[in-house]
Amino acid sequence: MATAAKRKDKSRVVLKTGEGQRENGSYYFRWSDSKGNRHYVYAKTLDELRYKEEQIAKDKSDGIKAEARYTTLNDLFDLWTVLKRGLKNNTFENYKYMYNTYARQNIGQTRVFTLKKSDIKRFYNYLADERHLKPSSIDTVHTVIHQLLDMAVDDNYIRNNPSDNVLRELKKARTIRQEKRRALTQPEQELFLDYLKNTPSSQHWYPIFAVMIGTGLRVGEVTGLRWCDIDLEEGVINVNHTLVYYDHRTEGSKNGCYFNVNSTKTPASHRQVPMLDFVKEAFQMEKEKQELLDLHCNVTIDGYSDFIFINRFGQAQHQGTLNKAIRRIIRDCNDEQFLKNENPEVLLPHFSCHSLRHTFATRMCEAGVNVKVIQDTLGHRDISTTLNIYTDVTKELKRSEFAGLDLYFKTE
């Protein structure tokens, strides 16, 4: 029985099964994956082609899927958005927004199989240098990309995750440090609240900011409070949900700007917070103001209505408006202090709504409140979060106490 003639290229070199030469002299290799789908790779020389064949054979041996060569990061993201579970809606929406805004038209179009660590580094440097993203924003984008590539490893698209440790290395190389949130000092807090209470143009902001300083509630927890969530007689605030505002004004985004009511950040955030006297007074001031102006909440969000803190149109407040108000108050308050004295003893620093939560935590630490009570009041799931605040404050207290001790020794 005659054997089949061996196939050869133009140089009379014997070709292996699946190999072939094209009319222009280049080579191709044809193979089928486990599903029977046919694939091709091409090369200018036979040596280059056989190197690619070795990689394909290694991929098959390691269980790497052939289709990975054609799967982009965007393909994985689209699959991830369908499969992902266990995320709060506001977190999930933010992840989708950040990826679609910064990655989809850039690294998202890259085939996963070709991604290298240097590609990820280059992309993060681009976000920092050209898009001027803050480290926290790059961190969010990285969280998504890392999860996508972890999924690719689990599904045998790639051997290892090229984004492992990349962000850590970037932060170290750029000496990026997590900026500590600064709490208002006692004098700064008193100046802030006194200015609000005694300045007619800013008095309407006093209740909400006084509640923030006196409860440590997150901004979404405060803006989401309804009258039925507080008991003025018992002096208790029931924190059981949070109001989230989305500002995703990009093409294809859901409604652009909109509110949602979500469950609290963690189960530990579902809690009762006792009212301090000035907090109870702030709620009463807000109620009296609304009755005087005949102002009523006229918005319903996910079935929730009767919000306590509303704007002049009866709509719910959100973080952006509050932070803008704080910036104006800082400016006007400091201008007033300079008019009174060329060298004011106290000025308001730059701060945000979240700084007021940190301020409340700091006051509790300074007052010697038990750390477990602080954890429960702030709704921290992890005690280490509370201890970080506690450690920072006690460090400052120790420094001030030793300054007094030093003065004592000098006078002896």
N, C-alpha and C positions, 0 to 999 in steps of 0.2 A: 504494500500500500504506500503510495507516494506521500511524502510529507509536504506541508504547505510551505511555499517559499517565504523566507524571512524578509520582512519589509525593511528597506534601507532608505537613508536620506540621499541627497544629491552628492554627498561626499562618500557614499557607499558604506556609511556607518549603520550597523544594524539597529533598528528602532524597537523599543520594548512595547509590550501591549498597552494600548491607549495613547501611545505617542504618534505624532504625525508632523509632517513638514508642509508649510503653506507655500504658495507659489512665489511669495516675496522672499523666501528663504528662512523666515522665522519658524518657530516650533510651537506646538500645542500639546497639551496632555488632557485627555478626556477620562472622567471617572464618574461613578454614580455613588450617591450617599445611601444611608440606610433605608431611606424612603423610596429609593429608586429614581430620584431626581438626578438628571445628568448635569455635570459642571465641567467647565473648561478653565485652564490657566494657560498663559502664553509667555514666551520668552524669545529673545533674539538669538540665543545660542543654546545648544543642546546641554552644555554644562549647567547653564542657568536654569534650564527647564528641569533637569534632574535634581537640582538642589530644591526646587519648589516641590517636586514629587516626594522628596524625603520629608519635607515639612508636612505635606498632606498625609503621608503614611504615619508620621509621628502623631499628628492630630487624631487620626483614626484609632491608633493604638491607645492614646490617652482618653479617648471618648469625646474629643472636641468635635462639636457639630460643624459640618461643612457649611451650613447656611450662615454660620457666624461671619463668614467672609463677606456677606452681603447685608448684614444687619447693622444699622446705624444706631447711634446713641438715642436718636429721636424715636426709633422703632421700639427700643427698650422702655423709653419714658412713656410712650403711649400704652404699652402693655402694663407698666407699673401703675399708671393712674387707674386702670381697670381692676387690678388685683389688690392694690394697697388697702389695708384695713387697719383699724386701731388708732387712727389719727383724729384729733379734733378737727372739725370742719374748717375753722379759721386757720389752723396750721397747714392743713392740706391745701386750701386755697392759696395760701402764701407760697407754699412750695411750687405749685403749678405756675403761679404768676412769675416768680423769680426765674424758674427754668425757661419758660416761654419767652420772657423778656430778654434774658442775657445769654442763654445757651442754645436755644433752638436754631437760630440762624448762624451760629458760629460752630462750636465744637460738636453740637448736636448732629450735624450732618456727616460727621466722621464715622467710618465703619469701625465698630467696636474691636474687631480683630486686629486693626492696625494701630490702635491707641497705645501710646507709650507714656511713661511717667513724664517725660520731657514735654509732651503735648499738653498734659494736664497743667504742668507748671507754667507753660507759656500762656495758657488760657487764663489762669488765675492772675498772672502778672498783667495781662491785658485788662482784666477787670479792675485791677488796682490802679494801673498807670493811665489808661485811656478812658475807662468808664468811671473812674474815681469812686469806686464802691468802697464803703467802709468795711473793715474786717468782719464785722458781724453779718453783713450782707453776703460777702464772699463765702463765709461759713455756711450760710443757708444754701447757696448754690452747691457748695461742696457736699453738703449732707445729702442732697438729691442725687448728685452724680455718683457718690460713693455707694449709695444704695442700689442704683441702677447697675453698677459694675459688679457689686456683690451678687446681684441676681444673675448676671451674666456668668459669673464663676459657678454658681450653684446649678445653672442650667447647661453647663459645659460648653459655653460659647468661647470662653477664654480660660487660661490656666490660673491666672492670679489677677488681683485687682490693682491696676496701675495707679490708682489714686490713693493707695495706702500711704499714710504719713506725709502726703504732699503738702497739705495745708499747714501741718505742724512745721515742716521744713521752711515753708514760705514765711510764716510768722517769725521764725527764728532768724532767717536770713535778713528780714526787713526790720528786725527788732520790734515787732508789733506786740504790744502788751494789751491785755484786757483792761480798759479804763475803769477804774473804781468809781462807782457812783458816790457822789459827795452829798452828804446830808447837810441840811441847814444847821448852823449852830443855834444855840438858844437865843442870842441877841438877834441873829438874822431872822429866825422864826418869829420873834416878837415884832420886829420891824415890819415883816411881811403882813402879818395878821392885823397889826395896828393900822397900817396904811390902808388895807382893804376896808376895815371897819369904819375908818374916819374920813375916807375920801369919797365924796358923793358919786363921782364918775366911775368908781370901782366897787362900790358897796354891793352891787348885785352879784359880784364874784365871791364875796366872803363866804357864804354858806357852803358851797361845794369845795372850796379849797380848805376851809376849816375842817370839814368832814374828812378830807384826805389826810390832813396832818394829824387829826385826832383819832383815826381808826387804822391807818395803814392799809386800807383797801386798795386793790389794783384799780387803775382808772376805769376799766370796763366793768368792774364790780360796782363802782360808785355811780357811773352813768346809767347802769342797768337797774339801780335800786328803784323799787316802786313803793308807794305809801304803805301797801300791805306788807312790805318786807321789814318795816320798822315798828317797834312798840315803844312809843314815847313814855308811856306810864311805867313800864318795866325797865326802860332804858336799854333795849337790846336791838341789835341789827342782825337780821337773818340773811346770810350770804348764800344764795343757792343757784345763781346763774351769773352770766357775764354778757355784756353787750359788746359786740364786735362791729367795727366799721371798716369796710373794704374800700380802698381807693385804687382800683385797678382799671384806670382809664386807658386801656390799650385795645387795639383792634382784636375783636373776637372774644373779649373778656365778658364775663357775666354782668350785665347791667352797668358796668363801669364803677359807680359808687353805690353802696348799699349797706344796710345794717342786717345783722343776724343776732339772735339770742342763742347762746351756747351754754352748755353745762360749765361749771367752774373749771379752772385750769387743771386741777387734780381732785381726787376724792377728798383729800385733806383740806382743800379750799372751801368745801361745803361746811360752813361753820357759823357760830354765833359770836358776835363781837359786842361787848358791853360799851355803852356810850359814856364818855366823859361828859362833865357838865357843859363845857363849851360846845361839844358836838351836839348835845340835845338842844342847846340854845340855837345852834346854826340851823337845825331842821325846823325849829319853830319859826325862825326868821324867814326861811324860805316859804313856809306855809302862809305866813302873814302877808308876805310880799305878793304871792300869787293871788291871794284872796283880794288884796287891795287893787291889783291890776286886772282882776277878773281873767286871770291867765289859767288855761287848762291844757292838759296833755291831749293832743288830738291825733296821735299816731299809734298804730298797733303794729308791733314787729313780732312775727312768729307767734301770734296769739297773746303777746305781752303788751300791756298798756299801763296807763296811770303812772308813768315814770316821774320821779321826784324832780330831777334836774332837767329842765327843758329850756329852750331858747324862747325868744319873744314871739315866735310863730307857733309855739306849742310842740315843737319837734325835739327829739332826743339830742342831747349833747354828744360830742365825740372828741377824742383825744387831740386831734389837730387843732380844733377851735380853742380848746383849753390851753394848749402849749403856746399858741399865738397870743392869747390873753396874758399868759405869764410873762412873755417877752415884753409886751407893752407895759405891764405893771412894773417890771424890773427897771425899765427905762425911765418911766415917770417918777417912780419912787426915788431912784438914785438922783435924778435931776432935782427933786425937792430937797433931798439931803444936802446937796451941794449949795443950794440957795440958802439954806440955814447955816451952813458952816463950810468954809473952804476946805477943811480937812475932816470929813465926817468920820466918826468913830466906827460906824457900821454902815456897810453898803450891801445890797443884795447881789449875790453872785449869779452867774448864769445857771439855771436849773430847769428841770422839766417836771411833769406830773409824777413820774416815777420817783423822782428825788424826794417827793413828799412822803411816799411810802417808806423810803429809807430813813427819812427824818423821824417818823414815828417809831421805827424800830430802834433808832439811836437813842431817842428819849427814854424808851423802855429799858434799854441796857444801862443808861446812865442812872436810872432810878433804881437799879438793882432788881428788876423783875426777873423771876425764875426763867431760865432759858427755855424750858418746856412750855411755859405759858406764852412766851414770845412766839415760839414755833406754832402753837395752836392758834394764836390770835392772827398771825400773818398768813396762816394757811400753807405753811411750807411742808411739803411731803417729806423732804430729807432734812434731818437735823443738821447736817453739815452746812446747808445753806444758811441756817440761823446762826450756827457757830462762827461762820466766816464774818458775819456782821458783828457778833458779840466780841470776837477776837479783836477786830479793828477798833471797836469803841473802847474796850478795856485797855488796849495799847495806848490810846490817846489819854485815857484817864490816868493810867500809870505815869505817863510822861508829865502831866500837869501836877500830879500829886508829888512826884519827885522834885519838880521845880520848887514847890512849896517847901519840901524837906531841905533842899539845898539852901533856900533862903533862911530857914530855921537854924541850920548849922553855922551860917555866916554871921548870924546875930548873937550866937553863943559866946 
